[in-house]
Amino acid sequence: QMNLKSLIMNKNKKSISQEAHSIVNERDEEKERMYGPFSEGMDRAASIFNGMSGLNISGKEMFIAMIALKFSRESYNHKKDNLLDAISYIQGLENYMNERKD
């Protein structure tokens, strides 16, 4: 049976999708300074990957690779962080694609 404290804590607890939204769409200036803009970072990571591998992937494909990595990790051992990161990369990918429509 739930007590009042449990009810209040559950009511104030964000869902995993709400957490991902906050991470991706409500990044504070400190995170932006530390890591750079999310989409720009994926383009840069793709460029580094391309230079190291001789392949030619895009920022979009970099997002997809990171999503796949998180699901691969989850297939070995469930951790909320794997799912949170996957959802965050999915949200980042949507933002990335929307930025390129304009």
Buried (B, 14 or more C-beta within 10 A) or exposed (E): EEEEEEEEEEEEEEEEBEBBBEBBEEBEEEEEEEEEEBBEBBBBBBBEBBEEEEEEBBBBBBBBBBBEBBBEBBEEEEEEEBBBBBBBBBBBBEBBEEEEEE
